Amino acid sequence: MGFIRRQEIQLAIKFLVWRYQKANLSVPEHSDLEQQAGNIVDEAHRIARERGSNVLSIIKELASDFKKK
């Protein structure tokens, strides 16, 4: 895994933890968070390719929506 990908996953994990805490939900184990974050980053890259948007803004949007699923 490359440096940038690791940084994107760590950023997505931070957003997920923040969203779980904000919603007063228990934060899953780190391995589960990494899996969720990996899915978010993959989805963000797919959307960015389609829209030509900024990956960071898409990660924020997906992280806020992901806990609702």
C-alpha positions in Angstrom: 0.0 0.0 0.0 1.4 3.4 -1.0 2.0 6.3 1.2 -0.9 8.4 -0.1 -3.4 5.5 0.1 -2.4 5.0 3.8 -2.9 8.7 4.5 -6.3 8.6 2.9 -7.3 5.6 4.9 -6.1 7.2 8.1 -8.0 10.3 7.3 -11.2 8.3 6.6 -10.7 6.4 9.9 -10.5 9.8 11.8 -13.7 11.0 10.1 -15.5 7.7 10.9 -14.4 7.8 14.6 -15.6 11.4 14.8 -19.0 10.5 13.2 -19.5 7.5 15.5 -18.6 9.6 18.6 -20.8 12.5 17.4 -23.7 10.1 17.0 -23.0 8.6 20.5 -22.4 5.2 19.0 -19.7 2.7 20.1 -16.6 2.9 17.9 -15.9 -0.4 16.1 -12.5 -2.2 16.5 -9.6 -0.7 14.5 -9.6 -3.6 11.9 -13.3 -2.9 11.2 -12.6 0.8 10.9 -9.8 0.1 8.5 -12.1 -2.0 6.3 -14.8 0.6 6.3 -12.2 3.3 5.5 -10.8 1.3 2.7 -14.2 1.0 1.2 -14.8 4.7 1.6 -11.4 5.5 -0.1 -12.1 3.1 -3.0 -15.6 4.6 -3.5 -14.2 8.2 -3.3 -11.6 7.4 -6.0 -14.3 5.9 -8.2 -16.5 8.9 -7.8 -13.6 11.3 -8.4 -12.8 9.6 -11.7 -16.4 9.9 -12.8 -17.0 13.5 -11.6 -13.5 14.9 -11.8 -13.9 16.1 -8.2 -11.6 16.4 -5.2 -11.0 13.0 -3.4 -10.8 14.7 0.1 -14.3 16.3 -0.2 -15.7 13.0 -1.4 -14.1 11.1 1.5 -15.7 13.5 4.0 -19.1 13.1 2.3 -18.8 9.3 2.2 -17.6 9.0 5.8 -20.6 11.0 7.0 -23.0 8.9 5.0 -21.3 5.5 5.7 -22.4 5.2 9.3 -26.0 5.6 8.3 -25.9 2.4 6.3 
